[in-house]
Amino acid sequence: MGRLIIVLAIVASLVGCAEQKDTPTTVSFATIAPTALTNQGTTIALATITPTSAPTATAPVSLTFSTYRDPRGVFALDVPSNWRTEALKNGIGISSFAYNASVVVTISFSWQATQLDSTKAAEIVEMVKSQTFATYLTRDVQLNSASEGATYRLEGTATLNAQPMYVRFELSQTTGGSIMLQSWLVPQELWPEVETTFYKPMQQSLSIDDEAAAALAQE
């Protein structure tokens, strides 16, 4: 059986803190250390964020997409051309920022020979959710789960540092064994626009090379 590596690098630009609601922050990455799935359970590595004191101006979001191609050949994905997109430092995937980094998307990839069942998929997503919410100041969490074939999703709302957010964690597996874990953090009022204009086109543009993912998993 191939080994499964799931990496989550989930970062959010929160509007100040509870005492400073009017001051947005930008974010910087910490190193992400991938961890492996074992028979004893699943471990997930999270990246931390460090707010900075110099927010950037909000720029209009481009409706023009450009293709990001993973240098190791695992995936390709169309992203808006003026989103800030970075490869995961120690994993396969990307994180993208938009709307002055108040919308953050992270997508990571891994592989295993056997198909995940719905129970294991739910376990992974629940762990990601728990570790994420343990990392940030989070209140009013209301998430619902849904399972559709090879996809397991948690979605709903949460309050992060007084900012109402739409939250989505989604795990899916191709028939070839590639596993994709997505996280979306979007200000709640922006989600209808983001879903139509960005989420759906990005999902439709995605291509995954199962053979490349399997080869990397065996290294």
Salt bridges, closest charged atoms under 4 A:
ASP70 OD1 - ARG72 NH2 3.80
GLU86 OE2 - ARG84 NH2 2.62
GLU123 OE1 - LYS120 NZ 3.15
GLU126 OE1 - LYS129 NZ 3.02
ASP140 OD2 - ARG139 NH1 3.21
GLU148 OE2 - ARG153 NH2 2.98
GLU155 OE2 - ARG153 NE 3.42
GLU155 OE1 - ARG168 NH2 2.83
GLU170 OE1 - ARG153 NH1 3.65
GLU170 OE1 - ARG168 NH1 3.44
